[in-house]
Amino acid sequence: MKNAETPQNAALIVAAGRGSRAGAGLPKQYRALPGHVGQTVLGAALGAFVAHPQIGGVQVVIHADDEELYLNAIKDLQTQGKLYNHTCGGAERQASVLAGLEALQAHNPKQVLVHDGARPFVSAALIDRCLTGLGSAHGAIPAIAVTDTLKRAEAGRITETVSRDGLWRAQTPQAFNFLALLAAHRAAPPGLTDDAAVAELAGLQLALVAGDPDNIKMTHETDFATRVSVPRIGQGFDVHRFDAEGTAETVMLGGLPVPHSRRIIGHSDADIVLHAITDALYGAIADGDIGAHFPPSDPANKDRASVDFLRHAARRVAAAGCQIVHIDVTVICEAPKIGPHREAMCQNIAALLGLDTQAVSVKATTTEGLGFTGRGEGLAAQALATIAPAQSA
């Protein structure tokens, strides 16, 4: 797996926890990462170390019940050749780290970075700082200075204001001399909360390096909602072909049946207006597209009402802490004529999204006989969706 030129730095990713504070469902490390369709929390964390040129190998510690979930999470990373065979952890994090260190011993690393599998946003720059910090100490701990006022309380009453001078919030990855950390863990009593505490107890010299505010740990259920803090605009575009003359009496546009004699060909009900709006909403929160959320390979989506897609996208926007402010749609076709149905479409879309009718615009245009729409081969729609943080409304 490694050659003589491979850096002697290993990463140990701890992913054996149950994450009960994250609510019901899969263990948090195997849940989808908000805003990153198709990627899990653990997959993102692993990817940062696998891609780093100074990391020669990655050891993962998992729960004994999670092997299938783990193998699915790493399927896109195995080709890199850096993942060692996983090992199973213990009931507590400290026991899992020791199990991982014992497994790593066979690969003889010089230095090890221990990282929580629930921190998916670790950057290459942070890994660099940790490795550099090891140049002058037995360990390097990334941390962020405490800026909030701290209170000590008993029985629901404040008893003391605690000085925040010299206080830091520790993060991972925490980097160490491998043999020193292994010896420290073997000798440590139970109940220590991180590897820095184990190292401190062993008398190891630890350096402090700058942490990263974006390097959050996914802990609570609300952490799994894509959060948007500024207004955004998303764009959606959809195209569908027409079937032969006489294949339909109505077609779905804007969630309404519109008279037309040619069926619109599509896997679902082929409502290009709602498809364009849906993709615009997903785009505004960087949450993939219809195909990612409702793949055409899934038989359940055959002839499915596009209203389902739109409502799902609206729920994702709400989960991101946002509200929909405005929708603007342009339909591009020679037929059917949109004008007679424009107002009804605006009212229907507004009702579906909980908006005032004045917040929805539906327009139509032709291409003056040019292109596939001009030849009557199909039709298209493009949409813009404006969203804003709900608290700013």
C-alpha positions as CSV (number, residue, x, y, z in Angstrom):
1,M,0.0,0.0,0.0
2,K,2.9,2.4,0.7
3,N,6.3,2.8,-0.9
4,A,9.5,4.1,0.6
5,E,8.6,7.7,-0.5
6,T,5.2,7.7,1.3
7,P,5.2,10.2,4.2
8,Q,5.3,8.5,7.6
9,N,2.2,10.3,8.8
10,A,-1.0,8.4,9.4
11,A,-4.6,9.5,10.2
12,L,-6.7,7.7,12.7
13,I,-10.4,8.4,12.2
14,V,-12.7,7.6,15.1
15,A,-16.2,6.6,13.9
16,A,-17.5,4.1,16.4
17,G,-20.0,6.3,18.3
18,R,-23.8,6.1,18.2
19,G,-24.4,9.9,18.2
20,S,-27.7,9.8,20.2
21,R,-27.9,13.6,20.4
22,A,-28.3,13.7,16.6
23,G,-31.8,12.2,16.9
24,A,-33.3,9.1,15.5
25,G,-32.0,7.5,12.3
26,L,-28.6,6.3,11.1
27,P,-25.5,7.0,13.2
28,K,-24.6,10.6,12.4
29,Q,-21.3,9.7,10.7
30,Y,-23.2,7.8,8.0
31,R,-25.9,10.4,7.4
32,A,-25.9,12.5,4.2
33,L,-23.8,15.6,4.6
34,P,-26.1,18.7,4.1
35,G,-25.4,20.4,0.8
36,H,-23.3,17.5,-0.5
37,V,-25.6,15.1,-2.3
38,G,-24.3,11.6,-2.3
39,Q,-21.6,12.2,0.4
40,T,-21.8,11.1,4.0
41,V,-20.3,12.9,7.0
42,L,-17.7,10.2,7.4
43,G,-16.9,10.1,3.7
44,A,-16.1,13.8,3.7
45,A,-13.9,13.5,6.8
46,L,-12.0,10.6,5.3
47,G,-11.7,12.3,1.9
48,A,-9.7,15.2,3.4
49,F,-7.0,12.9,4.7
50,V,-7.0,10.5,1.8
51,A,-6.4,13.5,-0.5
52,H,-3.7,15.1,1.6
53,P,-0.2,14.5,0.2
54,Q,1.5,14.3,3.6
55,I,-0.8,11.5,4.8
56,G,0.5,8.0,4.0
57,G,-2.4,5.9,5.3
58,V,-5.7,6.2,7.1
59,Q,-7.0,3.9,9.8
60,V,-10.7,4.0,10.6
61,V,-12.3,2.7,13.8
62,I,-16.0,1.7,13.4
63,H,-18.7,0.2,15.5
64,A,-19.1,-3.6,15.1
65,D,-22.6,-3.2,13.7
66,D,-21.7,-0.7,11.1
67,E,-19.6,-2.6,8.6
68,E,-22.1,-2.4,5.7
69,L,-22.6,1.3,6.3
70,Y,-18.9,1.9,6.4
71,L,-18.2,0.0,3.2
72,N,-20.8,2.1,1.4
73,A,-19.3,5.3,2.8
74,I,-15.8,4.5,1.5
75,K,-16.7,3.1,-2.0
76,D,-15.4,6.2,-3.8
77,L,-12.2,6.4,-1.7
78,Q,-10.8,2.9,-2.0
79,T,-9.1,3.5,-5.3
80,Q,-6.7,5.9,-3.6
81,G,-4.9,3.0,-1.8
82,K,-4.6,4.8,1.5
83,L,-7.3,3.2,3.5
84,Y,-6.0,0.4,5.9
85,N,-8.3,-2.4,6.9
86,H,-10.8,-1.0,9.4
87,T,-11.0,-2.1,13.0
88,C,-13.8,-2.1,15.6
89,G,-13.8,0.2,18.6
90,G,-14.9,0.0,22.2
91,A,-17.8,1.4,24.2
92,E,-16.1,4.7,24.8
93,R,-14.0,7.0,22.5
94,Q,-10.9,6.4,24.5
95,A,-11.1,2.7,24.0
96,S,-11.7,3.2,20.3
97,V,-8.7,5.3,19.9
98,L,-6.5,2.7,21.6
99,A,-7.9,0.0,19.3
100,G,-7.0,2.2,16.3
101,L,-3.5,2.9,17.6
102,E,-2.9,-0.8,18.2
103,A,-4.0,-1.6,14.6
104,L,-1.8,1.2,13.2
105,Q,1.3,-0.2,14.9
106,A,1.6,-2.7,12.1
107,H,2.1,0.1,9.6
108,N,4.9,1.8,11.7
109,P,3.9,5.5,11.3
110,K,6.1,8.2,12.8
111,Q,3.3,10.6,13.5
112,V,-0.5,10.2,13.8
113,L,-3.4,12.6,13.5
114,V,-6.5,11.5,15.5
115,H,-9.7,12.9,14.1
116,D,-13.4,12.6,14.9
117,G,-15.4,11.0,12.1
118,A,-18.2,13.5,12.8
119,R,-16.1,16.5,11.7
120,P,-16.5,16.5,7.9
121,F,-15.2,20.0,7.2
122,V,-11.5,19.5,8.1
123,S,-9.3,21.5,5.7
124,A,-5.9,20.7,4.2
125,A,-4.6,23.9,5.7
126,L,-5.6,22.7,9.2
127,I,-3.9,19.4,8.7
128,D,-0.8,21.3,7.6
129,R,-0.8,23.4,10.7
130,C,-1.1,20.4,13.0
131,L,1.8,18.6,11.3
132,T,3.9,21.8,11.4
133,G,3.1,22.2,15.1
134,L,4.6,18.7,15.8
135,G,8.0,20.0,14.8
136,S,8.6,21.5,18.2
137,A,6.4,19.3,20.5
138,H,5.1,15.8,21.2
139,G,1.7,16.9,20.1
140,A,-0.2,19.7,18.3
141,I,-3.8,20.6,19.2
142,P,-5.9,22.9,17.1
143,A,-8.1,25.2,19.2
144,I,-10.2,28.4,19.0
145,A,-10.1,31.0,21.8
146,V,-13.3,31.2,23.9
147,T,-15.1,34.5,23.2
148,D,-18.4,34.0,25.0
149,T,-18.9,35.0,28.6
150,L,-18.8,31.9,30.8
151,K,-21.1,31.2,33.7
152,R,-21.0,28.4,36.3
153,A,-24.4,27.4,37.6
154,E,-25.9,25.0,40.2
155,A,-29.6,23.9,40.3
156,G,-30.5,26.3,37.5
157,R,-28.9,29.4,39.2
158,I,-25.8,31.2,38.2
159,T,-23.1,31.0,40.9
160,E,-20.1,32.5,39.3
161,T,-18.8,34.3,36.2
162,V,-15.7,32.4,34.9
163,S,-12.9,34.3,33.3
164,R,-12.4,33.3,29.7
165,D,-8.7,34.4,29.7
166,G,-6.5,31.6,28.5
167,L,-9.4,29.3,27.6
168,W,-9.6,27.5,24.3
169,R,-12.0,25.2,22.6
170,A,-10.1,22.1,21.4
171,Q,-10.8,20.5,18.0
172,T,-9.5,17.6,16.0
173,P,-7.3,16.4,14.2
174,Q,-4.9,16.3,17.1
175,A,-1.4,15.4,16.0
176,F,1.1,13.3,18.0
177,N,4.3,11.4,17.9
178,F,2.8,7.9,17.3
179,L,4.8,5.9,19.8
180,A,4.4,8.5,22.5
181,L,0.6,8.6,22.1
182,L,0.3,4.8,22.0
183,A,2.3,4.5,25.3
184,A,0.1,7.2,26.8
185,H,-3.1,5.5,25.9
186,R,-1.9,2.2,27.1
187,A,-1.2,3.7,30.5
188,A,-4.2,6.1,30.8
189,P,-7.1,5.6,33.2
190,P,-10.6,5.6,31.7
191,G,-12.8,8.7,31.4
192,L,-10.6,11.1,29.6
193,T,-12.4,13.2,27.0
194,D,-9.8,13.7,24.2
195,D,-6.4,12.6,23.2
196,A,-4.8,15.8,24.4
197,A,-6.0,14.9,27.9
198,V,-4.4,11.5,27.6
199,A,-1.2,13.1,26.4
200,E,-1.2,15.8,29.2
201,L,-1.6,13.1,31.8
202,A,1.5,11.3,30.4
203,G,3.5,14.5,30.6
204,L,3.8,15.1,26.9
205,Q,4.6,18.6,25.6
206,L,1.7,19.9,23.5
207,A,1.7,22.9,21.1
208,L,-1.4,24.9,20.4
209,V,-2.2,25.7,16.7
210,A,-4.9,27.8,15.2
211,G,-8.2,25.9,14.8
212,D,-10.8,26.5,12.1
213,P,-14.3,27.9,12.9
214,D,-15.7,25.9,10.0
215,N,-14.3,22.6,11.4
216,I,-17.5,21.9,13.3
217,K,-18.6,18.6,14.8
218,M,-21.9,17.3,13.7
219,T,-23.6,16.7,17.0
220,H,-27.3,17.7,17.1
221,E,-30.2,17.0,14.7
222,T,-30.2,20.7,13.7
223,D,-26.6,20.3,12.4
224,F,-27.9,18.2,9.6
225,A,-30.0,20.9,8.0
226,T,-28.2,22.9,5.3
227,R,-28.0,26.4,6.9
228,V,-28.1,29.5,4.8
229,S,-27.1,32.8,6.4
230,V,-27.5,35.3,3.5
231,P,-30.1,35.8,0.7
232,R,-29.5,33.6,-2.3
233,I,-30.8,33.1,-5.8
234,G,-31.0,29.7,-7.5
235,Q,-31.5,28.9,-11.1
236,G,-33.4,26.0,-12.7
237,F,-33.8,24.9,-16.3
238,D,-35.8,22.0,-17.8
239,V,-36.5,20.7,-21.3
240,H,-38.9,18.0,-22.6
241,R,-39.8,16.6,-26.0
242,F,-43.3,16.4,-27.4
243,D,-44.9,13.1,-28.4
244,A,-46.9,12.7,-31.6
245,E,-50.1,14.7,-32.4
246,G,-53.1,13.2,-30.7
247,T,-51.3,11.6,-27.8
248,A,-52.8,13.9,-25.2
249,E,-55.8,16.2,-24.4
250,T,-54.0,18.0,-21.6
251,V,-50.4,18.5,-20.3
252,M,-49.2,19.4,-16.8
253,L,-47.8,22.9,-16.6
254,G,-47.4,24.8,-13.3
255,G,-49.2,22.0,-11.5
256,L,-52.3,22.5,-13.7
257,P,-53.8,20.5,-16.7
258,V,-53.4,22.7,-19.8
259,P,-55.2,21.8,-23.0
260,H,-52.8,20.4,-25.6
261,S,-52.9,17.6,-28.1
262,R,-49.3,16.4,-27.8
263,R,-48.1,14.6,-24.7
264,I,-44.9,15.9,-23.0
265,I,-42.5,13.0,-22.7
266,G,-40.9,12.5,-19.3
267,H,-40.3,10.0,-16.5
268,S,-42.6,11.8,-14.1
269,D,-45.6,13.9,-15.2
270,A,-43.1,16.1,-17.1
271,D,-44.2,19.4,-15.7
272,I,-41.3,21.6,-16.9
273,V,-42.5,24.6,-14.9
274,L,-42.5,22.9,-11.6
275,H,-39.2,21.0,-12.5
276,A,-37.5,24.3,-13.2
277,I,-38.7,25.9,-10.0
278,T,-37.7,22.8,-8.0
279,D,-34.2,22.8,-9.3
280,A,-33.9,26.6,-8.7
281,L,-34.9,26.0,-5.0
282,Y,-32.3,23.1,-4.7
283,G,-29.8,25.4,-6.3
284,A,-30.4,28.2,-3.9
285,I,-29.3,26.0,-1.0
286,A,-26.7,24.1,-3.0
287,D,-28.6,20.8,-2.5
288,G,-28.2,19.0,-5.8
289,D,-31.1,18.6,-8.3
290,I,-34.2,16.6,-8.9
291,G,-32.3,13.7,-10.4
292,A,-30.3,13.4,-7.2
293,H,-33.3,13.4,-4.9
294,F,-35.7,11.6,-7.1
295,P,-33.6,9.4,-9.5
296,P,-35.4,8.2,-12.7
297,S,-34.0,4.8,-12.0
298,D,-36.4,4.5,-9.1
299,P,-39.7,2.9,-10.2
300,A,-41.5,4.9,-7.6
301,N,-40.8,8.1,-9.6
302,K,-42.5,6.8,-12.7
303,D,-45.3,9.2,-13.7
304,R,-44.9,10.9,-10.3
305,A,-46.6,14.2,-9.8
306,S,-44.1,17.0,-10.0
307,V,-45.9,18.7,-7.1
308,D,-44.1,16.1,-4.9
309,F,-40.7,17.3,-6.1
310,L,-41.6,21.0,-5.5
311,R,-42.9,20.3,-1.9
312,H,-39.7,18.4,-1.1
313,A,-37.6,21.3,-2.3
314,A,-39.6,23.7,-0.3
315,R,-39.1,21.6,2.8
316,R,-35.4,21.5,2.2
317,V,-35.3,25.3,2.0
318,A,-37.2,25.6,5.3
319,A,-34.8,23.1,6.9
320,A,-32.0,25.4,5.8
321,G,-33.5,28.1,8.0
322,C,-34.8,30.0,5.0
323,Q,-38.0,31.2,3.4
324,I,-38.9,31.5,-0.3
325,V,-39.1,35.2,-1.3
326,H,-39.8,35.2,-5.0
327,I,-40.3,32.8,-8.0
328,D,-39.8,33.9,-11.6
329,V,-40.5,31.5,-14.4
330,T,-40.2,31.8,-18.2
331,V,-41.8,29.1,-20.4
332,I,-40.3,28.8,-23.9
333,C,-42.6,27.2,-26.5
334,E,-44.7,27.8,-29.6
335,A,-47.6,25.9,-28.1
336,P,-49.6,25.5,-25.9
337,K,-50.3,29.2,-25.3
338,I,-49.4,30.1,-21.8
339,G,-51.1,33.5,-21.5
340,P,-54.6,32.2,-20.9
341,H,-53.3,30.1,-18.0
342,R,-50.6,32.3,-16.6
343,E,-52.7,33.8,-13.7
344,A,-54.0,30.4,-12.6
345,M,-50.4,29.0,-12.7
346,C,-49.2,31.9,-10.5
347,Q,-52.0,31.3,-8.0
348,N,-51.4,27.5,-7.9
349,I,-47.6,27.8,-7.5
350,A,-48.1,30.5,-4.8
351,A,-50.5,28.2,-2.9
352,L,-48.1,25.2,-3.2
353,L,-45.2,27.3,-1.7
354,G,-47.2,29.3,0.8
355,L,-46.5,32.6,-1.0
356,D,-48.5,35.6,-1.9
357,T,-49.5,35.6,-5.6
358,Q,-47.5,38.7,-6.1
359,A,-44.4,36.8,-5.2
360,V,-44.8,34.5,-8.3
361,S,-44.2,35.5,-11.9
362,V,-44.9,33.2,-14.9
363,K,-44.1,34.5,-18.3
364,A,-43.8,32.9,-21.8
365,T,-41.9,33.5,-24.9
366,T,-41.2,31.9,-28.3
367,T,-38.0,31.6,-30.2
368,E,-39.4,33.1,-33.4
369,G,-39.4,29.7,-35.1
370,L,-35.8,29.0,-34.3
371,G,-34.4,25.9,-32.6
372,F,-36.2,22.8,-31.3
373,T,-38.9,24.9,-29.6
374,G,-39.4,26.9,-32.7
375,R,-39.9,23.7,-34.7
376,G,-42.4,22.5,-32.1
377,E,-40.3,19.5,-31.1
378,G,-40.5,20.3,-27.4
379,L,-40.7,23.1,-24.8
380,A,-38.4,24.5,-22.1
381,A,-38.7,26.5,-18.9
382,Q,-36.2,28.4,-16.8
383,A,-36.7,29.7,-13.3
384,L,-35.1,31.9,-10.7
385,A,-35.9,31.3,-7.0
386,T,-34.9,33.9,-4.4
387,I,-34.6,32.8,-0.8
388,A,-33.6,34.6,2.4
389,P,-32.9,33.6,6.0
390,A,-36.2,33.2,7.8
391,Q,-35.1,35.4,10.7
392,S,-34.5,38.3,8.4
393,A,-38.1,38.3,7.1
